[in-house]
Amino acid sequence: MKKYLLLAFILISACGLASAQDRCDKSKEEMFREVKEFKMKFLAQELKLSDEQCRTFFDLYSAQMDERHRLWEPAVELERKVKNDPNASEADYNAVSEAISKAKSGEVEIEERYDGKFRKILTSKQVYELKDAENRFREKMREMRSKHPKHKKK
């Protein structure tokens, strides 16, 4: 079953990459929403969630993802700004480092808080498997991104 899921994931991803021209017209928000939906469906399948668990899980996981996104947004913006500024100062680099550290510690707090909420609807095994499935999803996204021509190193 996992082989079929992985194959389906790769095929969907390949189709998505093949239609990159069409996606250029989509907003960042729309692309983020599509990836978010796909990720939640992937996780639900990996965790073998019941229909009842799915309904609650989707709402909760969506809230967690939104909170993580809001947390990291300032750090990512600062990092992007410094990377694109050949005249970035020591203070600029220091601000980015501090923002990343703050986001990382905030993410730990978010994860701990949501783990408690997830344990009310998932088994302990499913909470553990959630972390593993998230890592697999991130790795697949990295692989796809590294294969995409836009992200290849020159």
C-alpha positions in Angstrom: 0.0 0.0 0.0 2.8 2.4 0.9 4.4 1.7 -2.5 1.2 2.7 -4.2 0.9 5.8 -2.2 4.5 6.8 -2.9 4.0 6.1 -6.6 0.8 8.2 -6.6 2.7 11.0 -4.7 5.5 10.9 -7.3 3.1 10.9 -10.2 1.1 13.8 -8.8 4.3 15.7 -8.1 5.7 15.0 -11.6 2.4 16.3 -13.1 2.7 19.4 -10.9 6.2 20.0 -12.0 5.3 19.5 -15.6 2.7 22.1 -15.4 4.9 24.7 -13.8 4.0 27.2 -16.4 0.4 27.1 -15.4 1.3 27.4 -11.7 3.2 30.6 -12.3 -0.2 32.2 -12.6 -1.2 31.0 -9.2 -0.6 33.1 -6.1 1.7 32.0 -3.4 -1.3 31.6 -1.1 -3.1 29.3 -3.6 0.0 27.1 -4.0 0.5 27.0 -0.2 -3.1 25.9 0.2 -2.7 23.2 -2.4 0.4 21.8 -0.8 -1.2 22.0 2.6 -4.2 20.1 1.5 -2.1 17.4 -0.2 0.1 17.1 2.9 -2.9 16.6 5.2 -4.3 13.9 2.9 -0.9 12.3 2.8 -0.6 12.3 6.6 -4.2 11.0 7.1 -3.4 8.1 4.8 -0.1 7.4 6.4 -1.6 7.5 9.9 -4.6 5.4 8.8 -7.0 7.8 10.3 -10.7 6.9 10.7 -13.3 9.3 9.2 -14.0 10.7 12.6 -10.3 11.3 13.3 -9.8 12.9 9.9 -12.4 15.6 10.5 -10.9 16.7 13.8 -7.3 16.1 12.6 -7.6 18.3 9.5 -8.9 21.2 11.5 -6.2 20.9 14.2 -3.3 20.2 11.9 -4.4 23.1 9.7 -4.3 25.4 12.7 -0.9 24.1 13.6 0.5 24.7 10.1 -1.0 28.2 10.0 0.6 29.0 13.4 4.0 27.6 12.3 3.8 29.7 9.1 3.0 32.9 10.9 5.9 32.2 13.3 8.5 31.6 10.6 7.3 34.3 8.2 9.3 37.2 9.7 12.5 35.1 9.9 12.1 33.9 6.3 11.6 37.5 5.1 14.7 38.7 6.9 16.7 35.9 5.6 15.6 36.5 2.0 16.4 40.2 2.4 19.9 39.5 3.7 20.6 36.9 1.1 19.7 39.3 -1.6 21.7 42.3 -0.2 25.4 42.2 -1.0 25.9 45.1 1.4 24.2 43.4 4.4 25.8 44.4 7.7 26.8 42.5 10.8 23.6 43.8 12.4 21.5 42.5 9.6 23.0 39.0 9.9 22.6 39.2 13.7 19.0 40.0 13.3 18.4 37.1 11.0 20.2 34.7 13.3 18.1 35.9 16.3 14.9 35.7 14.3 15.7 32.1 13.2 16.5 31.1 16.8 13.3 32.7 18.1 11.3 30.8 15.4 12.9 27.5 16.3 12.2 27.9 20.0 8.6 29.0 19.2 8.2 25.9 17.0 9.1 23.7 19.9 6.4 25.3 22.0 3.9 24.9 19.2 4.8 21.3 18.7 4.5 20.5 22.4 1.1 22.3 22.7 -0.3 20.6 19.6 1.0 17.1 20.6 -1.2 17.4 23.7 -4.2 18.3 21.4 -3.4 15.5 19.0 -3.2 12.9 21.8 -6.9 13.6 22.5 -7.8 12.4 19.0 -4.9 10.1 18.0 -3.2 7.2 19.6 0.3 7.7 21.0 1.6 5.5 18.1 -0.2 7.8 15.6 1.3 10.9 17.2 4.8 9.3 16.8 4.0 8.2 13.2 2.8 11.8 12.5 6.3 13.1 13.1 7.9 10.4 10.9 5.4 11.0 8.1 6.0 14.8 8.3 9.8 14.1 7.9 9.1 11.8 4.9 6.9 14.4 3.3 9.5 17.1 3.8 12.2 14.9 2.3 10.0 14.1 -0.8 9.4 17.9 -1.2 13.2 18.5 -1.0 13.8 15.8 -3.6 11.2 17.3 -6.0 12.5 20.8 -5.5 16.1 19.7 -6.2 15.0 18.1 -9.4 13.1 21.1 -10.6 15.2 23.1 -13.2 14.5 26.4 -11.4 16.2 25.2 -8.2 19.3 23.4 -9.8 22.6 24.9 -8.8 24.5 26.5 -11.6 
